[in-house]
């Protein structure tokens, strides 16, 4: 066991005798037969198996097409460490070309807005960061910069839009809506004859008549849509989504406004189960068709069982009808290729019926507690920014 890797044959017989137990033999044989094993690992296993049969190093080297020193090395390594000794030793790798401070400077630059450094661009790319590093006296490639940024998951060429809540009563107005989504109103569970609807308008849906007909998909060919088109007018799609039942009711109008929205409310409230409901909660944004206390009074006068709730400003992401509108955008309106507005309306209403046939409620997960946590986090973030802004 104490023999070194520099041992030589004595009288034609290696003093490094290999004796395998059953487990070691099975492990080495399985390694030799494994089709995905690395070539160097298979060679090492074959060396040990041959040595265990009593073959001399020179004979093993000749049979396996390798050097005697290689055979001696792995024979001795296995004698000392067993199967674990056939693995590669840890290597230090190539020494770094760039000092850690250079990497840190490039990462710090990537975390700054380009305008703050006097560069007239909106977002950094790897190539631009590499060029900026050359201005600091460092010759570095864009690929190297990207590799450095990957280590910290930095993507300065990406951006995401966001809106800071500016409604002072954001929590007070949003919380009741989230409670309704959870099946509660003012702390009490909703009854079976209570319904929650989310409503809004999808405006300016155009009929774009393409100059040439679209070409359908085929073998090795995607759908092709002509770029040029003639405008055939626009309409508005007004819809209400039943949160609990997972159904949508909608209509098309030449434009949106107080009167078209009132027609949507009438369409819904004269249909069952809403016509005989005890309460119907309508959740809307602050669009001009249903804004302010005047809209609450106007709808309550016509439909006493309706409770109209307004979301906070810039909180359309809390309105579930927007989820349905996003589905309509993807599956009905894009790409836009309609002969006229009549075709647009027919497609929208037909899709509405098709969707209702298999629809189910959205899996809404954002709760009242999540809202409180979000607002607390935003408040803490704003507090951290105040000293810097001052």
N, C-alpha and C positions, 0 to 999 in steps of 0.2 A: 504493500500500500504506500510505502514511502518512496518508491522509485520515481525519478524525474523524467521529463519529456525528452531529455538528451540521451536516454539509454540506447545501447546498441546491442545487436545480436551477440550472444556468447556461444561459440561453437555451432552457429547456424540456428540456434533456438533462442527466441526472445525470452528474457527473464521476466517480462510483464505478461504473465499467464492470465487469460480471461476465462472465468468460469461464470456461466449465466444460471440464474435460477429461473423457474418457470415463468414468473411474472415478467422478468426482464426480456426473456426470449419472445414471449407473446407481444410485448410492447414494440420491440425492434422489428419483428416480422410484420406487424400491422403497419408500422411506419414505412417499410419497404413497399408494401402493397398499396398504400394509400395513393390514389391518383392525384390528389391535390397537394401532396407533400412537396416541400422545396427540394430541389435537386441536391443541394449540399447536405441537407438532413438525411436524405436517402443514402448518400454516399457514406456518411459517418456510420449509419446503422449497418450497412453492408460490411464495412471494415470490422466492426465489432463482432458481427456474426461469423465472419471468416476467421477472425482471431480466436473465437471460442471453439472453432473446429480444429485448432492447433496449427493453422497455416502460419508460415513465416511472413515477416513484413514485406520482403522482396516479392514473394509470390502474390500476396494480396495486392501490392501496388501494380504488378504486371497484369493481373486479372481485371482490376477495376480501372486501369488506365490513369493512375495517379502517381504521385511521388512517394518514395519510401518515407520521407520526413513527414508527409501528411498522414500516412498510416500510423507511424510511430506516435505522432501527436495525439490522434483520437483514441488510439489503443490505450495510451497511458492516461489520458483524461478520463476515459470510462473506468479504468481500474481504480482511479482515485475518487471519482464522484458518482459513478453509476450513470443511469440514463439522463439525469439532469445535467451531467457534464457535457452532453452532446449539443446543448443549446449555445447560441452565440453569446459571447461575453458582452457586457455593456460597453459601449464605446463613447468616447467623449465627443465625437463628431468633429466636423470642421469648425475651426475657431471663428468666432463672429468677425465679419468684415467691418461692421459699424459699431461704434461705441454705444453703450446703453443711453447716453445722454442725447445722441443723435436721434435714436428711435423715439425717445420721450419728446423731443422738440417737434418732430413731425406729427406725433399724436396730439400734442397740445395745439398745433396749428390746425389740425383737422377738426378740433373741438371749438374753433372760433369761426364766426361768420366772416366770409371773405372780405366784406366791406370794412370790417374792423381793422384789417391789415392793409387797406388801400388797394385791394385787388377788385376790379370792376366786374365781378361775376356774382351770381346768386348762390351757387353751391360748388363745393370742391369736387373734383374728380381725382383719381389716383395720379393721372398724368400731370394735373395742375399742381398737386401737392409735391410731386417729384420735381417739377420745374421750380417751385418756390424753395424747395430744399437746396437746389443748385445755387439759388441766390444767396443761401446761407453758407456756401462753400462746400456743400456735400453733393457728390455725384451718386445719385441713387435712381434706380429704375422705377417705373410705375408699378411693375409686378411686385417689386420688393415692398413698396409702400402699401400695396393692397394686402400683402401677407402680414405686415406689421399691424394694419388696422383690423384684419380678421382676428388677430389674437385677442382683441378687446371688443369684438363685435361692433366696430365703428363703421357706419355707412354714411358719410357726410354728403353723398350724392342723393340720398333719399330724403324725403320730407313728408310731414303729415300735418294737415290743417286741423285747427281746433278753435273753439270759441269759449272764452271765459264767461261763465254766467254773470250777467250784469243786472238781472232782475233782483232787486233787494228782497222780494218775497218769493224767491225761487223755491225754497224748501216748502213754504206754506202752500204753494200752488201745485208743485209736483207731487208732494207726498200723498194727497188724496187720490190722485190718478194711479199711483203705484199700489195703493191699498185696494182700489177697485180691481186692478189686475190680479191681486191676490185673493179677491173674493170678499172684501170687507168694505163697509161704508160707515164712517164715524164709529169705528170700533165694533160694529155688529156685522155678523155674516150676512151676505146677500141671500135673499129668498129665491125660490125657484122661478118666481115671476118678476125678478129683477134682471135687467139686461144691461150690458156695457158695450157701447159702440164707439169706435174711433173713426172720425170722418175728416175728409179734406178734399181738395181739388188738385188734379194734375192738369196744369194749364198748358196752352199753346202746343198741343199735339198736332203736328203738321202732316199733311198728305204730300209726300214727295214722289212725284211721278217720274221715274227714271227715264232718261233719254232712250236707253235700250233695255229690253227685258233682262231680268236677272237670269244667270245661268246656274242651274242646280248642280249640286255636288255629283261627282262621278269618280270612277277609279283613278286614283292619283290626282284628283282635282277637287279643290274646295269650292264652296259657294262663291260665285263672283257677282258683285253688284256694281252697276255703272256709277261712276262718281258724279256725273252731271245729272241734274234733275230739274223739273219744273214744279213750282209751288202750286199746290191745289187748295190752299187755305189752311185754317187751323181751328181746332175745337178744344173744349175742356171736358175732362172726364171726372165726374164727381162720384165719390163712393164712400160707403160706410162699412166698416169691418166689425163683425160681432166677435168680441174677444172670447166669450165663453163657448159659443157654438162653432166658431171657425167657419163663418160664412160671410160673403160679401154681397152687398146690394149697391148697384151703381147706375148711372145714367150719363148720357152725353148731352152737352149744351153748347150753343154757339160761343158762349163766354161764361166766365164765372161772375158772381155777384150775389147780392142779397136775395134777389128773386130766384135765380137758379138754385141756390142753396136751400131756399124754402121749399122748392119743388122736390129736392132730394129728401128732405125731412118728411114731407107729405108722403112720398113714395114708400118710405120705410115705415112710418107710423100708421099707415092704413093697411099694412100687411101684418099677418100673424107671424110670430107670437107677440109682436110689439103693440098691435092695436089693443089687445086686452091685457097688457102688462101693467103691473102695479107701478114700477118705476123703470125708466130707460135713461141711462146716463150717457150723454153724448160728450166725447172728449175731442176738442178741436184746438187748433193753434190760434194765432192772433191775426189771421188774414182778414181783409176788409169785408169779406162776405159774412163773417160771424164774430166781429170784434166787440169787446167791451160789454158793459152792463146792458146796453140797448139791445144787443142780440139775445141776452138771457131773458129779458122781459118780453121781447117779441115772440120768441119760441115758446116760452111758458104760457103766454096768452093763447096761443093756438093749440098747444099740446101740454096740458097741465101736468101730465106724468113725466115730462121730459126735464132732466136736470142737465144743463149745459155747463161744462167745466172747461176753462181755458188753461192751456199749458203755459208755462213761463215763456218769455221771449227767447228765441233761439233754442227751443227744446223740442224740435220736431223729431229728434231721435227717441223721444219718449212716446211718440204716437205710432201705434202698431199698424195703422193704415199705410204708413210709409214702407213697411216691409212688403206689403202686397203691391204697392206701386213699383217697388224695385223689381219684383217678379214680372210685372206687366212690361216694364221697360226692357228687360232682358229677353222675354219670351214672345212678346207681341210687337213691340215697336222698333226693335233693333235687329237687323237693319231696316230703316224706314223705306218702304217701297210700296206705295199705295196709289191706286188710280185716282181716287177722289176721297172726300170726307165721308161719303156714305160707306165706302169700304172700310175706312178707319173705324167708324162707329160699329159696323157689323162685326168686325174682328174683335173689338174690345168687349162687346156684349156677349159674343159667342164664347170667348175665352172665359169670361166671368162664369157662365153656366158650366163650362167644362171644368173649371177650377173648383167650383162648389160641389161637384159630384164626388170628389175625392178629398176635399179640404178637411183640415182639422186645426184646432187652435195652435197658435205659435207657442213654442216652448220658451216663454218669457221668463228670464231668470234675474233681472235687475229689480231688486226689492227696495222697500223703504229704508232698510238698514244699509244697503249698498249706497243709496243716495246720501245718507248722512256721512258715511265714510268718505265718499267722494268729495263732498263739500268741505269736510274737515281737512282733507289732504290739500285741496286747492287753497283753502284759507292759510294753511301753514306755508305753502309755496309762495303765496302773495306776501306774507309777512317776511319771508327771507329776502324777497326782492326789494322791499321798501327801503332798507338802508342804502342799497346800491343805487336805487333811483334817486334818493335824496342827495 
